Amino acid sequence: QVQLVESGGGLVQAGASLRLSCAASGGTSISTYGIAWFRQAPGKDYEFVSFISWKRRDIYYGDSVKGRFTISRDNDKNRVYLQMDSLKPEDTAVYYCAADQIVPVHHDPDQYTYWGQGTQVTVSS
């Protein structure tokens, strides 16, 4: 069983930066998994944020965050990161990381078997 834990969220002002982390717990390795970030604002559906493949050959971003967010991974540390710059109030949401070994459609949340508990990001104007 893959267990994921997100961290790094918080309350910041517009224009600030945050770095989210997604770590595997319980000794489980995610080094060979595709990893995605999704977010969910109150009353809204899951929104695709970013995806990174096992060897970093495939990296994708949602249109709303392209140019502002950067996904990366350190397989030796069993972690995936999301660097968020130039944050806007519309970025306010709970951010989740998700993982699976086979991801034919990276932006579809139904492709992912394993999910973290989420971390809250709030951006004030």
SEGUDO-12365 format. One record per atom (N, C-alpha, C): residue number from 1; chain; atom name; x, y, z. Coordinates in pm, whole numbers. Example, Ala and Ser with C-alpha at 12.3 -4.5 7.8 and 13.67 -1.06 7.14 Angstrom:
2
 resi chain name      u      v      w
    1     A    N   1319   -569    780
    1     A   CA   1230   -450    780
    1     A    C   1320   -330    780
    2     A    N   1285   -225    708
    2     A   CA   1367   -106    714
    2     A    C   1290      3    787
END
This chain:
125
 resi chain name      u      v      w
    1     A    N     84   -118      0
    1     A   CA      0      0      0
    1     A    C     88    124      0
    2     A    N     69    212    -98
    2     A   CA    143    336   -108
    2     A    C     72    442    -24
    3     A    N    146    505     66
    3     A   CA     92    612    149
    3     A    C    165    742    118
    4     A    N     90    848     87
    4     A   CA    145    977     50
    4     A    C    105   1082    152
    5     A    N    196   1174    181
    5     A   CA    171   1282    275
    5     A    C    217   1413    213
    6     A    N    125   1510    198
    6     A   CA    158   1643    148
    6     A    C    191   1736    264
    7     A    N    277   1833    238
    7     A   CA    310   1934    337
    7     A    C    353   2061    265
    8     A    N    362   2171    338
    8     A   CA    412   2296    284
    8     A    C    307   2401    255
    9     A    N    180   2370    274
    9     A   CA     76   2468    251
    9     A    C     74   2573    361
   10     A    N     -6   2677    340
   10     A   CA    -17   2783    438
   10     A    C    -94   2901    384
   11     A    N    -92   3010    461
   11     A   CA   -159   3135    426
   11     A    C    -54   3236    383
   12     A    N    -64   3286    260
   12     A   CA     31   3382    207
   12     A    C    -43   3493    133
   13     A    N     29   3602    105
   13     A   CA    -26   3712     29
   13     A    C     -5   3690   -121
   14     A    N    -87   3752   -201
   14     A   CA    -72   3744   -346
   14     A    C     68   3787   -387
   15     A    N    127   3712   -480
   15     A   CA    262   3738   -526
   15     A    C    369   3660   -454
   16     A    N    334   3595   -343
   16     A   CA    430   3517   -265
   16     A    C    452   3380   -328
   17     A    N    542   3303   -267
   17     A   CA    576   3169   -314
   17     A    C    559   3066   -203
   18     A    N    528   2945   -242
   18     A   CA    524   2830   -153
   18     A    C    585   2710   -225
   19     A    N    641   2619   -148
   19     A   CA    692   2494   -202
   19     A    C    625   2378   -131
   20     A    N    544   2303   -205
   20     A   CA    477   2187   -151
   20     A    C    563   2063   -168
   21     A    N    548   1970    -76
   21     A   CA    621   1845    -80
   21     A    C    525   1729    -70
   22     A    N    552   1623   -143
   22     A   CA    475   1499   -137
   22     A    C    573   1387   -106
   23     A    N    556   1324      9
   23     A   CA    648   1221     55
   23     A    C    576   1088     74
   24     A    N    644    981     40
   24     A   CA    593    847     67
   24     A    C    631    807    208
   25     A    N    535    752    280
   25     A   CA    557    712    418
   25     A    C    557    560    431
   26     A    N    597    514    549
   26     A   CA    595    371    578
   26     A    C    695    288    500
   27     A    N    800    351    450
   27     A   CA    903    279    379
   27     A    C    869    244    235
   28     A    N    759    299    182
   28     A   CA    716    271     46
   28     A    C    790    361    -53
   29     A    N    840    304   -160
   29     A   CA    910    379   -264
   29     A    C    814    422   -374
   30     A    N    823    548   -416
   30     A   CA    746    598   -529
   30     A    C    837    637   -645
   31     A    N    960    589   -643
   31     A   CA   1059    630   -742
   31     A    C   1023    589   -884
   32     A    N    941    485   -901
   32     A   CA    902    437  -1034
   32     A    C    757    472  -1069
   33     A    N    695    560   -994
   33     A   CA    556    600  -1016
   33     A    C    548    735  -1086
   34     A    N    444    750  -1169
   34     A   CA    407    881  -1215
   34     A    C    335    955  -1104
   35     A    N    365   1084  -1087
   35     A   CA    309   1164   -978
   35     A    C    241   1287  -1034
   36     A    N    123   1317   -984
   36     A   CA     49   1435  -1025
   36     A    C      8   1517   -904
   37     A    N    -12   1646   -927
   37     A   CA    -74   1735   -830
   37     A    C   -210   1778   -883
   38     A    N   -312   1768   -799
   38     A   CA   -445   1820   -825
   38     A    C   -481   1918   -714
   39     A    N   -579   2003   -742
   39     A   CA   -629   2092   -638
   39     A    C   -781   2099   -645
   40     A    N   -842   2131   -531
   40     A   CA   -986   2140   -523
   40     A    C  -1025   2259   -438
   41     A    N  -1091   2354   -500
   41     A   CA  -1146   2468   -429
   41     A    C  -1286   2432   -378
   42     A    N  -1335   2503   -277
   42     A   CA  -1468   2470   -222
   42     A    C  -1576   2471   -329
   43     A    N  -1654   2363   -335
   43     A   CA  -1764   2353   -429
   43     A    C  -1726   2326   -573
   44     A    N  -1599   2299   -600
   44     A   CA  -1553   2277   -737
   44     A    C  -1495   2138   -755
   45     A    N  -1482   2097   -881
   45     A   CA  -1422   1968   -914
   45     A    C  -1270   1973   -897
   46     A    N  -1210   1854   -897
   46     A   CA  -1065   1848   -898
   46     A    C  -1010   1913  -1024
   47     A    N   -907   1995  -1009
   47     A   CA   -841   2060  -1121
   47     A    C   -699   2008  -1134
   48     A    N   -662   1968  -1255
   48     A   CA   -527   1922  -1279
   48     A    C   -427   2035  -1268
   49     A    N   -318   2013  -1195
   49     A   CA   -215   2114  -1175
   49     A    C    -87   2078  -1250
   50     A    N    -35   1956  -1225
   50     A   CA     93   1920  -1287
   50     A    C    115   1770  -1278
   51     A    N    204   1718  -1364
   51     A   CA    240   1577  -1368
   51     A    C    387   1564  -1401
   52     A    N    452   1464  -1340
   52     A   CA    590   1431  -1373
   52     A    C    604   1280  -1376
   53     A    N    669   1228  -1479
   53     A   CA    687   1085  -1495
   53     A    C    810   1036  -1418
   54     A    N    827    905  -1417
   54     A   CA    931    838  -1340
   54     A    C   1070    894  -1369
   55     A    N   1107    905  -1497
   55     A   CA   1239    953  -1535
   55     A    C   1240   1100  -1575
   56     A    N   1133   1171  -1544
   56     A   CA   1121   1314  -1572
   56     A    C   1116   1345  -1722
   57     A    N   1088   1246  -1804
   57     A   CA   1079   1269  -1948
   57     A    C    948   1335  -1989
   58     A    N    844   1317  -1909
   58     A   CA    713   1375  -1938
   58     A    C    672   1466  -1823
   59     A    N    658   1595  -1851
   59     A   CA    616   1694  -1753
   59     A    C    505   1778  -1815
   60     A    N    395   1795  -1743
   60     A   CA    280   1870  -1793
   60     A    C    229   1964  -1685
   61     A    N    165   2074  -1730
   61     A   CA    105   2171  -1640
   61     A    C    -33   2209  -1689
   62     A    N   -123   2235  -1595
   62     A   CA   -250   2293  -1631
   62     A    C   -232   2435  -1682
   63     A    N   -323   2478  -1770
   63     A   CA   -309   2610  -1832
   63     A    C   -307   2723  -1730
   64     A    N   -380   2709  -1621
   64     A   CA   -392   2816  -1524
   64     A    C   -265   2838  -1441
   65     A    N   -174   2740  -1439
   65     A   CA    -53   2751  -1358
   65     A    C     74   2752  -1442
   66     A    N     64   2731  -1571
   66     A   CA    180   2726  -1658
   66     A    C    259   2856  -1652
   67     A    N    390   2844  -1632
   67     A   CA    476   2961  -1622
   67     A    C    494   3010  -1480
   68     A    N    412   2963  -1386
   68     A   CA    422   3006  -1247
   68     A    C    462   2893  -1152
   69     A    N    421   2770  -1184
   69     A   CA    450   2653  -1100
   69     A    C    554   2565  -1167
   70     A    N    634   2495  -1085
   70     A   CA    735   2404  -1135
   70     A    C    732   2275  -1055
   71     A    N    717   2163  -1123
   71     A   CA    718   2033  -1057
   71     A    C    858   1971  -1069
   72     A    N    900   1900   -965
   72     A   CA   1028   1832   -966
   72     A    C   1020   1710   -875
   73     A    N   1119   1623   -885
   73     A   CA   1121   1507   -796
   73     A    C   1264   1469   -764
   74     A    N   1281   1412   -645
   74     A   CA   1407   1360   -598
   74     A    C   1381   1215   -557
   75     A    N   1410   1123   -648
   75     A   CA   1378    983   -622
   75     A    C   1463    924   -509
   76     A    N   1583    978   -489
   76     A   CA   1666    931   -379
   76     A    C   1604    964   -243
   77     A    N   1531   1076   -237
   77     A   CA   1463   1116   -114
   77     A    C   1318   1072   -110
   78     A    N   1272   1007   -219
   78     A   CA   1135    956   -223
   78     A    C   1033   1069   -209
   79     A    N   1059   1182   -277
   79     A   CA    974   1299   -266
   79     A    C    951   1365   -401
   80     A    N    837   1432   -411
   80     A   CA    802   1515   -525
   80     A    C    766   1653   -473
   81     A    N    805   1757   -548
   81     A   CA    785   1894   -505
   81     A    C    702   1972   -606
   82     A    N    635   2074   -557
   82     A   CA    566   2169   -643
   82     A    C    603   2309   -596
   83     A    N    688   2376   -673
   83     A   CA    725   2514   -644
   83     A    C    621   2606   -705
   84     A    N    559   2689   -623
   84     A   CA    452   2777   -667
   84     A    C    497   2922   -647
   85     A    N    510   2994   -756
   85     A   CA    551   3134   -754
   85     A    C    438   3223   -804
   86     A    N    445   3350   -773
   86     A   CA    346   3448   -817
   86     A    C    204   3403   -786
   87     A    N    183   3361   -664
   87     A   CA     53   3306   -625
   87     A    C    -57   3410   -634
   88     A    N   -175   3365   -674
   88     A   CA   -292   3448   -690
   88     A    C   -404   3398   -599
   89     A    N   -499   3484   -564
   89     A   CA   -611   3438   -482
   89     A    C   -685   3319   -542
   90     A    N   -693   3309   -674
   90     A   CA   -761   3198   -738
   90     A    C   -684   3066   -726
   91     A    N   -562   3069   -673
   91     A   CA   -488   2946   -644
   91     A    C   -531   2883   -512
   92     A    N   -614   2951   -436
   92     A   CA   -660   2900   -307
   92     A    C   -736   2769   -325
   93     A    N   -690   2664   -258
   93     A   CA   -750   2532   -272
   93     A    C   -678   2436   -179
   94     A    N   -733   2316   -167
   94     A   CA   -661   2205   -106
   94     A    C   -583   2135   -217
   95     A    N   -455   2117   -197
   95     A   CA   -368   2056   -297
   95     A    C   -338   1912   -258
   96     A    N   -354   1821   -353
   96     A   CA   -333   1679   -333
   96     A    C   -226   1627   -428
   97     A    N   -144   1534   -381
   97     A   CA    -59   1459   -472
   97     A    C   -120   1321   -493
   98     A    N    -98   1266   -611
   98     A   CA   -154   1137   -649
   98     A    C    -50   1058   -727
   99     A    N    -56    925   -716
   99     A   CA     47    841   -777
   99     A    C    -12    714   -835
  100     A    N     52    666   -941
  100     A   CA     22    536   -997
  100     A    C    134    496  -1092
  101     A    N    144    367  -1119
  101     A   CA    249    317  -1207
  101     A    C    215    334  -1354
  102     A    N     87    325  -1388
  102     A   CA     41    338  -1526
  102     A    C    -56    456  -1532
  103     A    N    -23    558  -1610
  103     A   CA   -105    679  -1621
  103     A    C   -124    714  -1768
  104     A    N   -222    650  -1836
  104     A   CA   -244    681  -1978
  104     A    C   -292    824  -2003
  105     A    N   -372    881  -1910
  105     A   CA   -424   1016  -1925
  105     A    C   -387   1093  -1799
  106     A    N   -284   1175  -1807
  106     A   CA   -223   1233  -1688
  106     A    C   -313   1332  -1615
  107     A    N   -406   1398  -1686
  107     A   CA   -489   1501  -1626
  107     A    C   -620   1448  -1570
  108     A    N   -641   1318  -1577
  108     A   CA   -764   1255  -1529
  108     A    C   -743   1200  -1388
  109     A    N   -812   1253  -1287
  109     A   CA   -791   1203  -1151
  109     A    C   -826   1057  -1132
  110     A    N   -913   1002  -1219
  110     A   CA   -950    861  -1209
  110     A    C   -836    767  -1247
  111     A    N   -728    819  -1304
  111     A   CA   -614    737  -1340
  111     A    C   -528    698  -1221
  112     A    N   -547    765  -1107
  112     A   CA   -457    750   -994
  112     A    C   -520    669   -881
  113     A    N   -444    572   -833
  113     A   CA   -490    485   -727
  113     A    C   -461    541   -588
  114     A    N   -347    606   -572
  114     A   CA   -301    649   -440
  114     A    C   -304    801   -428
  115     A    N   -356    849   -316
  115     A   CA   -373    992   -289
  115     A    C   -327   1027   -150
  116     A    N   -274   1148   -134
  116     A   CA   -245   1200     -2
  116     A    C   -367   1264     60
  117     A    N   -351   1317    180
  117     A   CA   -463   1376    255
  117     A    C   -490   1520    217
  118     A    N   -399   1584    147
  118     A   CA   -416   1722    104
  118     A    C   -351   1821    199
  119     A    N   -312   1936    143
  119     A   CA   -259   2046    222
  119     A    C   -323   2176    174
  120     A    N   -367   2259    269
  120     A   CA   -441   2380    236
  120     A    C   -348   2492    194
  121     A    N   -379   2555     81
  121     A   CA   -310   2675     35
  121     A    C   -413   2787     27
  122     A    N   -386   2897     97
  122     A   CA   -475   3012     96
  122     A    C   -396   3136     58
  123     A    N   -442   3207    -44
  123     A   CA   -373   3325    -94
  123     A    C   -467   3445    -78
  124     A    N   -425   3542      0
  124     A   CA   -504   3662     23
  124     A    C   -461   3773    -71
  125     A    N   -554   3862   -104
  125     A   CA   -526   3972   -194
  125     A    C   -471   4092   -121
END
